[in-house]
Amino acid sequence: MSETRECPACAMPTDAEAPECEVCGYEFPESKAGVTAMTWLFIGLMVLFAVPLLAWLAGWFG
Ligand SMILES: [Zn+2]
């Protein structure tokens, strides 16, 4: 007995243990931790660019 999960691409219920959607072929992320790590990496990069930009803006307008 296996559970099902909703495919984010086509919104159809698919086998929760399947590596990809049986309907549209969407590949599920291997783990939520991987998605979270990528999210934090993206946020980190945004901060790296945003902090100097904000510092420059503060110096320009301040
Ligand atoms: Zn799908």
PDB file of the backbone (N, CA, C, O) and the ligand in Angstrom, with CONECT records:
HET     ZN  A 101       1
ATOM      1  N   MET A   1       0.853  -1.199   0.000  1.00  0.00           N
ATOM      2  CA  MET A   1       0.000   0.000   0.000  1.00  0.00           C
ATOM      3  C   MET A   1       0.879   1.237   0.000  1.00  0.00           C
ATOM      4  O   MET A   1       1.715   1.415   0.886  1.00  0.00           O
ATOM      5  N   SER A   2       0.688   2.094  -1.002  1.00  0.00           N
ATOM      6  CA  SER A   2       1.523   3.286  -1.111  1.00  0.00           C
ATOM      7  C   SER A   2       0.657   4.545  -1.103  1.00  0.00           C
ATOM      8  O   SER A   2      -0.497   4.544  -1.533  1.00  0.00           O
ATOM      9  N   GLU A   3       1.248   5.584  -0.609  1.00  0.00           N
ATOM     10  CA  GLU A   3       0.534   6.854  -0.555  1.00  0.00           C
ATOM     11  C   GLU A   3       0.673   7.591  -1.883  1.00  0.00           C
ATOM     12  O   GLU A   3       1.506   7.250  -2.722  1.00  0.00           O
ATOM     13  N   THR A   4      -0.147   8.587  -2.044  1.00  0.00           N
ATOM     14  CA  THR A   4      -0.062   9.392  -3.256  1.00  0.00           C
ATOM     15  C   THR A   4       0.224  10.839  -2.883  1.00  0.00           C
ATOM     16  O   THR A   4      -0.071  11.280  -1.772  1.00  0.00           O
ATOM     17  N   ARG A   5       0.793  11.560  -3.817  1.00  0.00           N
ATOM     18  CA  ARG A   5       1.029  12.986  -3.617  1.00  0.00           C
ATOM     19  C   ARG A   5       0.644  13.713  -4.887  1.00  0.00           C
ATOM     20  O   ARG A   5       0.660  13.151  -5.982  1.00  0.00           O
ATOM     21  N   GLU A   6       0.298  14.970  -4.713  1.00  0.00           N
ATOM     22  CA  GLU A   6      -0.162  15.751  -5.856  1.00  0.00           C
ATOM     23  C   GLU A   6       1.023  16.303  -6.636  1.00  0.00           C
ATOM     24  O   GLU A   6       1.917  16.928  -6.064  1.00  0.00           O
ATOM     25  N   CYS A   7       1.025  16.070  -7.928  1.00  0.00           N
ATOM     26  CA  CYS A   7       2.095  16.593  -8.773  1.00  0.00           C
ATOM     27  C   CYS A   7       1.972  18.113  -8.876  1.00  0.00           C
ATOM     28  O   CYS A   7       0.898  18.619  -9.200  1.00  0.00           O
ATOM     29  N   PRO A   8       3.062  18.854  -8.603  1.00  0.00           N
ATOM     30  CA  PRO A   8       3.006  20.323  -8.678  1.00  0.00           C
ATOM     31  C   PRO A   8       2.882  20.832 -10.103  1.00  0.00           C
ATOM     32  O   PRO A   8       2.529  21.991 -10.322  1.00  0.00           O
ATOM     33  N   ALA A   9       3.170  19.976 -11.073  1.00  0.00           N
ATOM     34  CA  ALA A   9       3.142  20.407 -12.465  1.00  0.00           C
ATOM     35  C   ALA A   9       1.762  20.225 -13.091  1.00  0.00           C
ATOM     36  O   ALA A   9       1.265  21.113 -13.783  1.00  0.00           O
ATOM     37  N   CYS A  10       1.140  19.052 -12.839  1.00  0.00           N
ATOM     38  CA  CYS A  10      -0.143  18.776 -13.486  1.00  0.00           C
ATOM     39  C   CYS A  10      -1.268  18.557 -12.485  1.00  0.00           C
ATOM     40  O   CYS A  10      -2.413  18.330 -12.875  1.00  0.00           O
ATOM     41  N   ALA A  11      -0.942  18.624 -11.173  1.00  0.00           N
ATOM     42  CA  ALA A  11      -1.950  18.540 -10.115  1.00  0.00           C
ATOM     43  C   ALA A  11      -2.687  17.208 -10.104  1.00  0.00           C
ATOM     44  O   ALA A  11      -3.819  17.130  -9.628  1.00  0.00           O
ATOM     45  N   MET A  12      -2.054  16.159 -10.623  1.00  0.00           N
ATOM     46  CA  MET A  12      -2.666  14.841 -10.599  1.00  0.00           C
ATOM     47  C   MET A  12      -2.045  14.013  -9.477  1.00  0.00           C
ATOM     48  O   MET A  12      -0.844  14.126  -9.231  1.00  0.00           O
ATOM     49  N   PRO A  13      -2.822  13.196  -8.799  1.00  0.00           N
ATOM     50  CA  PRO A  13      -2.268  12.331  -7.746  1.00  0.00           C
ATOM     51  C   PRO A  13      -1.391  11.239  -8.350  1.00  0.00           C
ATOM     52  O   PRO A  13      -1.809  10.506  -9.246  1.00  0.00           O
ATOM     53  N   THR A  14      -0.157  11.149  -7.833  1.00  0.00           N
ATOM     54  CA  THR A  14       0.780  10.146  -8.335  1.00  0.00           C
ATOM     55  C   THR A  14       1.367   9.366  -7.166  1.00  0.00           C
ATOM     56  O   THR A  14       1.222   9.771  -6.012  1.00  0.00           O
ATOM     57  N   ASP A  15       2.023   8.259  -7.454  1.00  0.00           N
ATOM     58  CA  ASP A  15       2.646   7.438  -6.422  1.00  0.00           C
ATOM     59  C   ASP A  15       3.684   8.258  -5.662  1.00  0.00           C
ATOM     60  O   ASP A  15       4.577   8.854  -6.263  1.00  0.00           O
ATOM     61  N   ALA A  16       3.559   8.282  -4.333  1.00  0.00           N
ATOM     62  CA  ALA A  16       4.458   9.100  -3.525  1.00  0.00           C
ATOM     63  C   ALA A  16       5.899   8.622  -3.612  1.00  0.00           C
ATOM     64  O   ALA A  16       6.824   9.403  -3.389  1.00  0.00           O
ATOM     65  N   GLU A  17       6.100   7.348  -3.932  1.00  0.00           N
ATOM     66  CA  GLU A  17       7.453   6.804  -3.980  1.00  0.00           C
ATOM     67  C   GLU A  17       8.056   6.860  -5.376  1.00  0.00           C
ATOM     68  O   GLU A  17       9.227   6.528  -5.562  1.00  0.00           O
ATOM     69  N   ALA A  18       7.261   7.277  -6.359  1.00  0.00           N
ATOM     70  CA  ALA A  18       7.775   7.364  -7.723  1.00  0.00           C
ATOM     71  C   ALA A  18       8.721   8.560  -7.842  1.00  0.00           C
ATOM     72  O   ALA A  18       8.418   9.630  -7.314  1.00  0.00           O
ATOM     73  N   PRO A  19       9.851   8.402  -8.518  1.00  0.00           N
ATOM     74  CA  PRO A  19      10.810   9.503  -8.661  1.00  0.00           C
ATOM     75  C   PRO A  19      10.308  10.606  -9.587  1.00  0.00           C
ATOM     76  O   PRO A  19      10.801  11.732  -9.543  1.00  0.00           O
ATOM     77  N   GLU A  20       9.334  10.283 -10.420  1.00  0.00           N
ATOM     78  CA  GLU A  20       8.779  11.297 -11.305  1.00  0.00           C
ATOM     79  C   GLU A  20       7.294  11.070 -11.494  1.00  0.00           C
ATOM     80  O   GLU A  20       6.784   9.981 -11.231  1.00  0.00           O
ATOM     81  N   CYS A  21       6.601  12.100 -11.951  1.00  0.00           N
ATOM     82  CA  CYS A  21       5.156  12.033 -12.153  1.00  0.00           C
ATOM     83  C   CYS A  21       4.831  10.998 -13.232  1.00  0.00           C
ATOM     84  O   CYS A  21       5.451  10.961 -14.295  1.00  0.00           O
ATOM     85  N   GLU A  22       3.836  10.158 -12.921  1.00  0.00           N
ATOM     86  CA  GLU A  22       3.450   9.124 -13.880  1.00  0.00           C
ATOM     87  C   GLU A  22       2.611   9.702 -15.011  1.00  0.00           C
ATOM     88  O   GLU A  22       2.432   9.058 -16.045  1.00  0.00           O
ATOM     89  N   VAL A  23       2.101  10.906 -14.820  1.00  0.00           N
ATOM     90  CA  VAL A  23       1.196  11.504 -15.808  1.00  0.00           C
ATOM     91  C   VAL A  23       1.955  12.401 -16.785  1.00  0.00           C
ATOM     92  O   VAL A  23       1.831  12.248 -18.000  1.00  0.00           O
ATOM     93  N   CYS A  24       2.744  13.339 -16.248  1.00  0.00           N
ATOM     94  CA  CYS A  24       3.398  14.319 -17.114  1.00  0.00           C
ATOM     95  C   CYS A  24       4.922  14.169 -17.131  1.00  0.00           C
ATOM     96  O   CYS A  24       5.597  14.829 -17.922  1.00  0.00           O
ATOM     97  N   GLY A  25       5.471  13.303 -16.262  1.00  0.00           N
ATOM     98  CA  GLY A  25       6.908  13.079 -16.257  1.00  0.00           C
ATOM     99  C   GLY A  25       7.688  14.076 -15.424  1.00  0.00           C
ATOM    100  O   GLY A  25       8.918  14.098 -15.484  1.00  0.00           O
ATOM    101  N   TYR A  26       6.997  14.908 -14.643  1.00  0.00           N
ATOM    102  CA  TYR A  26       7.691  15.868 -13.783  1.00  0.00           C
ATOM    103  C   TYR A  26       8.564  15.135 -12.779  1.00  0.00           C
ATOM    104  O   TYR A  26       8.088  14.219 -12.110  1.00  0.00           O
ATOM    105  N   GLU A  27       9.835  15.518 -12.658  1.00  0.00           N
ATOM    106  CA  GLU A  27      10.740  14.876 -11.720  1.00  0.00           C
ATOM    107  C   GLU A  27      10.632  15.543 -10.357  1.00  0.00           C
ATOM    108  O   GLU A  27      10.883  16.741 -10.221  1.00  0.00           O
ATOM    109  N   PHE A  28      10.257  14.761  -9.350  1.00  0.00           N
ATOM    110  CA  PHE A  28      10.136  15.308  -8.004  1.00  0.00           C
ATOM    111  C   PHE A  28      11.522  15.534  -7.415  1.00  0.00           C
ATOM    112  O   PHE A  28      12.443  14.762  -7.683  1.00  0.00           O
ATOM    113  N   PRO A  29      11.679  16.587  -6.612  1.00  0.00           N
ATOM    114  CA  PRO A  29      12.944  16.771  -5.885  1.00  0.00           C
ATOM    115  C   PRO A  29      13.196  15.575  -4.980  1.00  0.00           C
ATOM    116  O   PRO A  29      12.262  15.010  -4.412  1.00  0.00           O
ATOM    117  N   GLU A  30      14.479  15.185  -4.845  1.00  0.00           N
ATOM    118  CA  GLU A  30      14.794  13.996  -4.067  1.00  0.00           C
ATOM    119  C   GLU A  30      14.444  14.153  -2.598  1.00  0.00           C
ATOM    120  O   GLU A  30      14.070  13.182  -1.940  1.00  0.00           O
ATOM    121  N   SER A  31      14.562  15.360  -2.080  1.00  0.00           N
ATOM    122  CA  SER A  31      14.228  15.578  -0.689  1.00  0.00           C
ATOM    123  C   SER A  31      13.890  17.046  -0.461  1.00  0.00           C
ATOM    124  O   SER A  31      14.342  17.918  -1.203  1.00  0.00           O
ATOM    125  N   LYS A  32      13.104  17.306   0.557  1.00  0.00           N
ATOM    126  CA  LYS A  32      12.759  18.686   0.887  1.00  0.00           C
ATOM    127  C   LYS A  32      13.988  19.443   1.389  1.00  0.00           C
ATOM    128  O   LYS A  32      14.088  20.659   1.225  1.00  0.00           O
ATOM    129  N   ALA A  33      14.932  18.703   2.009  1.00  0.00           N
ATOM    130  CA  ALA A  33      16.134  19.349   2.521  1.00  0.00           C
ATOM    131  C   ALA A  33      16.920  19.967   1.367  1.00  0.00           C
ATOM    132  O   ALA A  33      17.480  21.054   1.509  1.00  0.00           O
ATOM    133  N   GLY A  34      16.963  19.280   0.225  1.00  0.00           N
ATOM    134  CA  GLY A  34      17.668  19.810  -0.930  1.00  0.00           C
ATOM    135  C   GLY A  34      17.033  21.095  -1.421  1.00  0.00           C
ATOM    136  O   GLY A  34      17.729  22.050  -1.767  1.00  0.00           O
ATOM    137  N   VAL A  35      15.704  21.118  -1.450  1.00  0.00           N
ATOM    138  CA  VAL A  35      15.006  22.320  -1.880  1.00  0.00           C
ATOM    139  C   VAL A  35      15.274  23.451  -0.910  1.00  0.00           C
ATOM    140  O   VAL A  35      15.492  24.592  -1.318  1.00  0.00           O
ATOM    141  N   THR A  36      15.258  23.131   0.387  1.00  0.00           N
ATOM    142  CA  THR A  36      15.504  24.152   1.396  1.00  0.00           C
ATOM    143  C   THR A  36      16.921  24.709   1.266  1.00  0.00           C
ATOM    144  O   THR A  36      17.131  25.916   1.390  1.00  0.00           O
ATOM    145  N   ALA A  37      17.891  23.829   1.016  1.00  0.00           N
ATOM    146  CA  ALA A  37      19.268  24.280   0.866  1.00  0.00           C
ATOM    147  C   ALA A  37      19.391  25.216  -0.327  1.00  0.00           C
ATOM    148  O   ALA A  37      20.064  26.242  -0.238  1.00  0.00           O
ATOM    149  N   MET A  38      18.756  24.881  -1.430  1.00  0.00           N
ATOM    150  CA  MET A  38      18.802  25.741  -2.613  1.00  0.00           C
ATOM    151  C   MET A  38      18.138  27.082  -2.331  1.00  0.00           C
ATOM    152  O   MET A  38      18.595  28.127  -2.794  1.00  0.00           O
ATOM    153  N   THR A  39      17.046  27.035  -1.560  1.00  0.00           N
ATOM    154  CA  THR A  39      16.343  28.274  -1.211  1.00  0.00           C
ATOM    155  C   THR A  39      17.237  29.184  -0.383  1.00  0.00           C
ATOM    156  O   THR A  39      17.326  30.386  -0.632  1.00  0.00           O
ATOM    157  N   TRP A  40      17.906  28.585   0.615  1.00  0.00           N
ATOM    158  CA  TRP A  40      18.795  29.380   1.468  1.00  0.00           C
ATOM    159  C   TRP A  40      20.001  29.888   0.690  1.00  0.00           C
ATOM    160  O   TRP A  40      20.487  30.991   0.940  1.00  0.00           O
ATOM    161  N   LEU A  41      20.484  29.082  -0.255  1.00  0.00           N
ATOM    162  CA  LEU A  41      21.600  29.521  -1.087  1.00  0.00           C
ATOM    163  C   LEU A  41      21.175  30.737  -1.913  1.00  0.00           C
ATOM    164  O   LEU A  41      21.927  31.701  -2.053  1.00  0.00           O
ATOM    165  N   PHE A  42      19.962  30.673  -2.455  1.00  0.00           N
ATOM    166  CA  PHE A  42      19.440  31.787  -3.242  1.00  0.00           C
ATOM    167  C   PHE A  42      19.308  33.031  -2.374  1.00  0.00           C
ATOM    168  O   PHE A  42      19.695  34.125  -2.784  1.00  0.00           O
ATOM    169  N   ILE A  43      18.758  32.860  -1.169  1.00  0.00           N
ATOM    170  CA  ILE A  43      18.602  33.994  -0.254  1.00  0.00           C
ATOM    171  C   ILE A  43      19.967  34.579   0.106  1.00  0.00           C
ATOM    172  O   ILE A  43      20.137  35.797   0.163  1.00  0.00           O
ATOM    173  N   GLY A  44      20.936  33.696   0.347  1.00  0.00           N
ATOM    174  CA  GLY A  44      22.282  34.146   0.682  1.00  0.00           C
ATOM    175  C   GLY A  44      22.890  34.980  -0.433  1.00  0.00           C
ATOM    176  O   GLY A  44      23.512  36.013  -0.185  1.00  0.00           O
ATOM    177  N   LEU A  45      22.701  34.516  -1.677  1.00  0.00           N
ATOM    178  CA  LEU A  45      23.231  35.268  -2.813  1.00  0.00           C
ATOM    179  C   LEU A  45      22.535  36.627  -2.927  1.00  0.00           C
ATOM    180  O   LEU A  45      23.176  37.635  -3.224  1.00  0.00           O
ATOM    181  N   MET A  46      21.237  36.646  -2.691  1.00  0.00           N
ATOM    182  CA  MET A  46      20.494  37.898  -2.752  1.00  0.00           C
ATOM    183  C   MET A  46      21.029  38.883  -1.717  1.00  0.00           C
ATOM    184  O   MET A  46      21.184  40.072  -1.996  1.00  0.00           O
ATOM    185  N   VAL A  47      21.312  38.365  -0.507  1.00  0.00           N
ATOM    186  CA  VAL A  47      21.826  39.228   0.556  1.00  0.00           C
ATOM    187  C   VAL A  47      23.208  39.765   0.176  1.00  0.00           C
ATOM    188  O   VAL A  47      23.510  40.937   0.403  1.00  0.00           O
ATOM    189  N   LEU A  48      24.048  38.893  -0.409  1.00  0.00           N
ATOM    190  CA  LEU A  48      25.394  39.308  -0.792  1.00  0.00           C
ATOM    191  C   LEU A  48      25.345  40.465  -1.791  1.00  0.00           C
ATOM    192  O   LEU A  48      26.191  41.359  -1.760  1.00  0.00           O
ATOM    193  N   PHE A  49      24.351  40.439  -2.672  1.00  0.00           N
ATOM    194  CA  PHE A  49      24.217  41.516  -3.645  1.00  0.00           C
ATOM    195  C   PHE A  49      23.466  42.714  -3.063  1.00  0.00           C
ATOM    196  O   PHE A  49      23.735  43.861  -3.420  1.00  0.00           O
ATOM    197  N   ALA A  50      22.520  42.432  -2.161  1.00  0.00           N
ATOM    198  CA  ALA A  50      21.654  43.486  -1.641  1.00  0.00           C
ATOM    199  C   ALA A  50      22.376  44.378  -0.634  1.00  0.00           C
ATOM    200  O   ALA A  50      22.166  45.591  -0.615  1.00  0.00           O
ATOM    201  N   VAL A  51      23.226  43.781   0.200  1.00  0.00           N
ATOM    202  CA  VAL A  51      23.891  44.561   1.244  1.00  0.00           C
ATOM    203  C   VAL A  51      24.805  45.643   0.646  1.00  0.00           C
ATOM    204  O   VAL A  51      24.688  46.802   1.044  1.00  0.00           O
ATOM    205  N   PRO A  52      25.702  45.320  -0.285  1.00  0.00           N
ATOM    206  CA  PRO A  52      26.519  46.378  -0.898  1.00  0.00           C
ATOM    207  C   PRO A  52      25.670  47.403  -1.641  1.00  0.00           C
ATOM    208  O   PRO A  52      25.977  48.595  -1.639  1.00  0.00           O
ATOM    209  N   LEU A  53      24.597  46.930  -2.276  1.00  0.00           N
ATOM    210  CA  LEU A  53      23.724  47.851  -2.994  1.00  0.00           C
ATOM    211  C   LEU A  53      23.064  48.838  -2.037  1.00  0.00           C
ATOM    212  O   LEU A  53      23.012  50.038  -2.308  1.00  0.00           O
ATOM    213  N   LEU A  54      22.559  48.325  -0.913  1.00  0.00           N
ATOM    214  CA  LEU A  54      21.923  49.183   0.073  1.00  0.00           C
ATOM    215  C   LEU A  54      22.947  50.141   0.686  1.00  0.00           C
ATOM    216  O   LEU A  54      22.635  51.303   0.948  1.00  0.00           O
ATOM    217  N   ALA A  55      24.164  49.653   0.913  1.00  0.00           N
ATOM    218  CA  ALA A  55      25.215  50.501   1.464  1.00  0.00           C
ATOM    219  C   ALA A  55      25.537  51.623   0.477  1.00  0.00           C
ATOM    220  O   ALA A  55      25.749  52.767   0.879  1.00  0.00           O
ATOM    221  N   TRP A  56      25.572  51.292  -0.809  1.00  0.00           N
ATOM    222  CA  TRP A  56      25.853  52.291  -1.843  1.00  0.00           C
ATOM    223  C   TRP A  56      24.726  53.315  -1.905  1.00  0.00           C
ATOM    224  O   TRP A  56      24.974  54.517  -2.009  1.00  0.00           O
ATOM    225  N   LEU A  57      23.471  52.829  -1.839  1.00  0.00           N
ATOM    226  CA  LEU A  57      22.322  53.721  -1.879  1.00  0.00           C
ATOM    227  C   LEU A  57      22.324  54.638  -0.650  1.00  0.00           C
ATOM    228  O   LEU A  57      22.014  55.825  -0.757  1.00  0.00           O
ATOM    229  N   ALA A  58      22.666  54.094   0.493  1.00  0.00           N
ATOM    230  CA  ALA A  58      22.692  54.888   1.719  1.00  0.00           C
ATOM    231  C   ALA A  58      23.750  55.980   1.609  1.00  0.00           C
ATOM    232  O   ALA A  58      23.536  57.103   2.065  1.00  0.00           O
ATOM    233  N   GLY A  59      24.883  55.655   1.008  1.00  0.00           N
ATOM    234  CA  GLY A  59      25.935  56.646   0.855  1.00  0.00           C
ATOM    235  C   GLY A  59      25.571  57.687  -0.212  1.00  0.00           C
ATOM    236  O   GLY A  59      25.954  58.852  -0.109  1.00  0.00           O
ATOM    237  N   TRP A  60      24.830  57.252  -1.233  1.00  0.00           N
ATOM    238  CA  TRP A  60      24.475  58.147  -2.336  1.00  0.00           C
ATOM    239  C   TRP A  60      23.419  59.163  -1.907  1.00  0.00           C
ATOM    240  O   TRP A  60      23.509  60.353  -2.209  1.00  0.00           O
ATOM    241  N   PHE A  61      22.410  58.649  -1.188  1.00  0.00           N
ATOM    242  CA  PHE A  61      21.289  59.509  -0.818  1.00  0.00           C
ATOM    243  C   PHE A  61      21.448  60.095   0.579  1.00  0.00           C
ATOM    244  O   PHE A  61      20.783  61.072   0.922  1.00  0.00           O
ATOM    245  N   GLY A  62      22.334  59.499   1.397  1.00  0.00           N
ATOM    246  CA  GLY A  62      22.415  59.919   2.777  1.00  0.00           C
ATOM    247  C   GLY A  62      23.442  61.015   2.909  1.00  0.00           C
ATOM    248  O   GLY A  62      23.670  61.518   4.009  1.00  0.00           O
TER     249      GLY A  62
HETATM  250 ZN    ZN A 101       2.483  15.585 -13.307  1.00  0.00          ZN2+
END
